[in-house]
Amino acid sequence: MGELWGLKTLDPAKSGTLIKEKAMVVENLIEVEPNFTLKPGLATSWERLDNTTWKIQLRKGVLFQDGSPMTSKAVVWSLQRALKLNPSTASLTNIKEVKEDGTYSLLITTNGPDAALPAALAYSKLAIVSPNSKMTKGGTIIEPVGTGPFMYKAFDSTTGQLTVVKNENYWGKKPRLDKIIIRSITDPSTRAIAIEKGEVDFTCGVPYGVPYGVPYGVPYGDVKLLQNTKGINVEINPTARIYWLAFGSLKGTPYHDKRVRQAISYAINRKGIAEYALNGVASPAKGFFLPTMPWANKSIKGYSYDPEKAGNLLEEAGWKLNSQGIREKDGKIFSATLYTYPQRPGMKPMAEAIQSELKAVGIKVDVRVMDPSAIEEAEGPGDMKVASNAMAMLPDPDYFLRKTFGSRGAFNKWGYSNPEVDSLLKEGLSTFDKEKRQKIYDRVQEIAMDDIPVIPVAYYNTVVVMRDYVKGFVFNPTAHDYMLNPGMYIQGKK
């Protein structure tokens, strides 16, 4: 497997998506169906006893990969450790206390009423790991012992290569592969070359490219070439992830004015970007959730491509065109650096497309591509960033909406604050009636689309590339990028 991210840690509490979704070493108490509904995992049932207390019944007869039984004692240890180790997980899941309630059940108490608690237990950073896992002196897990269909074998931190092997004692349907080698290949073009040469059997996120002669002028891309390469299968799957344009800060910058944010949104040609800059490997975003997701507000129409309206809004906000065709206000020109990162192949062409479209309405933009950690250091309040974020790391609307639009939301680096939104988010979390919750979150989405503190651009599609002898892969749109499954196998490899 050619993995698009660097492999830095094997601790599920820090890198749950790698160890749970890709390496399949650990599992969650509750799992998620492709339609975002919940299903039993290591827990067979969950019951709300009162507004803040939940009883979780564990699956009996499950063994950790070292042969020890999975009991409530081990599960409580695992959950408590993850919450202590990662404060953002504790804040996100809203868990106050976890304690044993017999050998195969536990009680979870939340900080106030929390309708999203079952979904929180599907969060990959809360995947269950054994207390017998090998750790550093500082308490970081370096050899995880889980309950999943595959078990840790070896990890080379120098080359970024993880090897897992079949768990012969897996409680569920037995895996068909004997071994999986996950190799870090962070450059999209290098991943495409590796799959083409047969150096890897499976990868995702190869360069998209665009057809010849289109407005953005990039040559024919690797997706089309690989689709036409004998011995390779390419799948393009919609997934719960969005491309957005985020601002450095809404305070003390042009973006403080809602009219400016709306103008920038109207200036973006989402259809053109999805079709050309991303070579059809995306779809235009109307709102912040995929329309097919159960909690999407179906009445939201989104922002049309309207450069004239964008110009008028900028004029209303006091940003006038100067003799060079650049917007200016109080002696300052409207200019920004637009940052993005290289690991996902759609980022740079999208940033360059937005650069061109904002230039057309008088906003001067320079594009810079660098690693995410470097962007955090370099980005200023008046800058922008093209990024990609998962909508359903927890399969509940509270996850994305609270993190993005809550005044203290983890995604909300730009400083958006709306008291009505904060009140609605609190109400949504404490409302257990499904229909009432939907109306609350519909209203949050309406306000967010009008305030537009961050701009939805396109819905992400995951490009999965496999050699044709790789069989049994079934894409799951709830995954962070992609999720392997134990039913995969090799057939006909020469």
N, C-alpha and C positions, 0 to 999 in steps of 0.2 A: 504494500500500500504506500502510495506517495501522499503524505499528509501535508496540508498547506501551512500549518503553523509549526513553530519551533517547539520541541518537546523539552520543557524546562523542569517540570515536576510531575511525579506520579501520585501525588497525594490527592485522593478524590475530593477532599474539602477545598482544595485549591484549583484542581484541574479535572472537575467532574466529567466534562464532556468527553475528554480523551479517554479516561479510564472506564467510563460507563458506556458511552455511545459507540466508541470506535474500538477500544480494546476488549470490551465486554467482560471485564474482570469483576465489576461490582454491579449491583442492582438496587433499585429503590423499593420502598414499601409499597408505593403506588406507582403504576405505570400509565402510559398514555396511548390511546388508540390514534390512528392517523386522522380521525375526524375531531381530535382534541377532547374526546370524552375520556374519563378516568376508568381504569380497570385494575383489578387486584394484581399485586406484584408479590413482594415478600410478605405483604399483609393480605389476608383473605377478606377482611371487612373493616369498616370504620364507621363509628357511630358518634353523633354529637349528644353528649349527656346534658349539657346546659350551654349557655351562650359562650363560655370560654373553655369548656372541657370536652376533649374527644377521647374515645376509647378505640385503640387499634388492636385488632386481633391478628397475631402473627401466624404465618404458614408453618405447620409442624413438619418435622422430618427433614428440614433443610440443613445441609452441612456447609460450613465454610470450606475453602479449598485445602485447609490443613487437617480436615477431618473432624474439627470441633463443631458442636451443634450451634445453630443460630437460635439463641434464646433472647428473652426480653432484656436480660442483663447486658449482653453484648450489643444489642441494638440501642439501648439507652446510652451506653458508653460511646458508641459511634455518633449518635445524634448530638449528644452533649459536647463532644470533642469538636465537631464541625461548627457548631454554633459559637463556641468559645474561640476557636481558631480564626473564624472569619466573621467579624462584627457585621459586615454588610449582609451576610446570610441570615444572621439573627434578626436584623432590622427588616429584611425583605420578607422573611417567613413569619415574623411576629410571634415566635414561640417564646414563652416565658419559662416553662418547666417541662421536663420529660422525666417520667419515673415508671418503675416496674409495677405491674399489676398482675402478679402471677408469672409463671414460667413463660407463657406464650401470649401475653398481652401487656400493653402499656397505656399509660394515660398521658396526654399532652395538654398542657394549659397554655392558652394564648394571652397576650396582653390586650384584653378587650375582645369583644365579639369579632370573629374572623371567619367569614364564609369561604375564604380561599385556602384554609388550612389543608384540606385534602390535596389540592393542587400543589401546595408547597412541598408536600412529601414526595412529589415526583421530581423535584429539583435535583439535578445531577450532583450538586455539591453536598446534598444530603444522602447520597447513596451509602449503603451500609457496608462498613469495612470491619474486619475482625480486630479485636484488641491484640491479637498475636501478630499483626503486621509488623514487619521490620521497620524501625524508625531510627533517625539520627538522635544524638544526645539532646538536640533542641526540640524533639518531638515531631519532626516532619516525617511522614511515611515515605519510604524509598522502595519498599517491596510490598505492595498492597495485597492483602488476602481477603478476597470477597466471596460471593456465592455464585458468581456468574458462570456462563458456559465456557469461558476461557480463563486461564490463570497465568500469573506472572512467571516469566522464565528468565529474562535478562534485559538489561537496559544499558546502553552505551551513551553516556551524556556527551561525549566528545563528538560522536557522529550523529547524535539525535536519532538513535534507532532502538525501538522497543520490540521485544519478542514475547508473544504469549502463546500458550499451547492449550490443547483441548483439556477441559475438566471432565475426566472420566466419570466423576461422581455427581455430575450436575443433576439437580432435582427436576429440571424441566426436560423439554425435548432435546436430545443429545445433539451437539454440534457436529457438522459433517466435515469441517476442516480440521486437520491435525495441528496446524500452526499458522499464525499470522505474524508477519514482520511489518511493523509500522515505521516508515522512514520519513524523516522530516525533509521536505523539499519546498522551501518557502517561495521560490520564484515560479510564477505561473508558466513561463516559457520552458523552464527546465522540467517541470512536471509533464508538459506536453511531449517533450523529447523523450523523457524516461518511459512513458507509456507506449510511445511509437516504437522505440527500440526494444521493448519487452523487458526493460530493467525493473519495471513494476507491473503488476497485474491490474491495479485499480487505483484511480486517483480522482480528484475533482478540481474544479476551478482553473481550467486551462484558459489561455487568452481567447477572447471572443472574436476580435477583429470586426471589420465591417465590409460590406460589399464595395467594389471599386466605384469611384465616381460619386460617392455620396457626399453630403455637405461637410462631414468631419474628416474625410480624406485619408482614413487609415486603410492599408491594404487588406486583402482577404485574410481572414483569421484562422486560427488553429481549430476552432470548433468544426467549421465546414471541412477543413482538410482531414481531420480525424474521422468525420462522418463518412468520408469517401475512401478511408484507408481499410484495406482488407485485413480481417482479423481483429478489428476493433469495433466495439459497440458504444454508442454515445446516447445517454439519456439526458433530457432537459426537463427538470421537475420544478413546478412552483413550490415554494416553501415559505414558512412563517418568518420572513425576514424582509426588512425594508431598507432601501437606500434613502438617505435624507441629507439635506443641507442644513448644517447647524451653525449658529453664530457664536463668536467668542464670548460676547456678553451683551445683554439687553440694557445694561446700565452705562450711561455716559458714552454711548456710541450711536450711530445713525439708526441702529436696530431697536433702539428704545421706542421709536415711533412705529406703531402698528401699521401705519400706511406704507412705510418703507418695507417692512416684512411682506406685506401683501403684494406690493409692487414687484419685489423679487420673485415671489411665487408666480405671479402672472407672467413674468418675463421668461419663465422656464418652459421649454417645449418638451413636455414629458413624452408625448407620443414619438417625437423625433429621436429623443434620447434612447428610448426603449428599442425602437426599430433600427436605428443606425449606429449610435455610439455603442450600444450594447448588442448589436447584431441580432435583435429579436430574443435575446436571452434575458428578458425582463418584460414587464408590462407596466403601463403608466399607472401611477398611484393616484387614486381619488381621495383616499383617506389614510389613516394610520394603520388600519387592519386590512388584510386581504378580504375582499367581499365575500368569499366563501367561508370565512371563519364565523363561528356561531355568535360571537359577541360584536361583530362589525355593525355599525350603524348604516343600514342599507339605504337611508334617505340622503346621505351625503353625496353631493355631485362633484366636489373637488374644484380645483382652480383650472380654468381654461387657459390656453396659450393666447395671451392678449398683450403684446408689447405696447400697444397704444394706451391701454388702460394702465399698464405699469408706468408709462411715462407721465400720465396725468396724476397718478398718486404721488409720484416723486415730486412733481411740480407743487402739488398741494402741501407737501411736507417741507417745501422750501428749497428743494434741490433743483437748481436751474442748470441748464446746459451752458457751458462756456464756449469760447471760440474754438476750442479743440474737440468739442463734442463730449466733454466729460462733465458729469454733475458736480456742482459746486455750491456750497452754502457757508456764509459767514467767512469767506476767504479760504475755506478748506475744500479740497477736492475729495470726491467719494472714491476711495481706492482701498483695496483689501488684498491680502494674500489668502488664497484658497488652498488649504492643505488636504492631502489625502495620503493613503498608504498603499504599498505595492502588492500585498499578499493576495488581495482579491482582484481579479483581472479587470473588472468593470470600473474600478475607481478612477484611474487616470483618464480614460476616454470620457467618462461622465463629467469629471472636473473640467476637462478642456471644452466640452460642449457647453457647460454652464458659463465658463469664462467668455465664450463667444456670444452667448445670449445676453449676458449682463452688459457686455461692451455695447451691444446694439441699443440698450436703453441708457447708456452713459455712465456705467459703473466700471471703473478700471480694476481689473483683477489679474493677479499673477498666480500661477499654479505651482505648487511645490509638493513633491512626492517624497515622503520619508517614513520611517517606522513609527508606529503609534506612540511609543515612548518619547521619541524625539519631537513629535508634534506637540505633546503636552508641554514641553519646555519652550517651544518656539512660538506657539500660537498666542497672539495678542487679543485684547478685547474687541478690536475692530476687524478681526479676521473672520474667516469662515472655514468650515471643514465638511467635506463629503465623506460620509461614513455609512456603515451598514450595521443595523441592530436587529437582534432577534425579537420577535413579538410575543413568543410563547415559551420562553425558558421555563416558566410556570404556566400551565394551561388554564389561565384565568385572566380576565381583563384587568384585574387589579395590578398584576405584575407590570405590564408595559405602561399602563396609564399613570400609575403612581410614580414609577421610576422616571417617567418622561415629563409629566406635567405637575406633579406634586412639588410644593415649594422646597422640600428637602429631598427630592428624588435623585437617585444615584446618576441617572443619565443627564439630569438637568444642570449641566455645568454653566449654562448661559444665564441663570438667575431668574427664570420665569416664576412669577408668583401671582396667583389669582385666588382670592379668598373663597369665591364661589366654587372653584374647582377643588380646592382643598377640602371644603365642607362636603362636596359631593363624593369625593374619594373616600372620606371617612364614613359617610353614610353607606356607600356601596359595600365597603368591607364588613359592615355590621348588619347588613341585610341578607337574610337567608332565603327569602322568596326569589326564585329565579327570574320571574317576569318583572318584579319591581327592581331588581338589580340591573336588568337590561335597560330599563328606562333611565336609570341613573347614569349608566355608562354611555348611553346614547347622548345624553345631555353633555357629558364631559367631552365627548368627541366633537359635538357641535361647537362648543366654546373654543376648543383647541384649534379647530379649523378656521375659526374667525380670528382668534388672537395670533395664530400661526407663529409660535415662538421657535419652532423648528419646522422645516419645510419637507413634506414627503415628496419624493421624486419618482421612484419606481419600486415595484414589487420585485424582489429578488427571485431569480430562478437558479437552482443548483445544477451545474453541468457535471454529470458523473460519467467518467470514461473507464471502460473495462476492456480487457482482452476478451475475445469471444468465447474462451474456455471458462470464464468465470460465470457461474450459474447461481440462480437462487436469490439474487439480490432483490430486495423489495424496498423501494424508497419510502421513508417516513417523513412527512412534512413537518413534524414536530421537532425534528433534530436541530441541533445548533448549526451544523453544515450538512452532514449526512450521518446516518446511523447504520452500522453493519448489523447483520442478523445471523443467528447461529445456523440457519438453513442454507447459507451460502456453501458452494462446493466447486471443485474444479473438475471439468470433464473435457477430454479431448486435447489436453495440452501436449504439444509435441516437443 
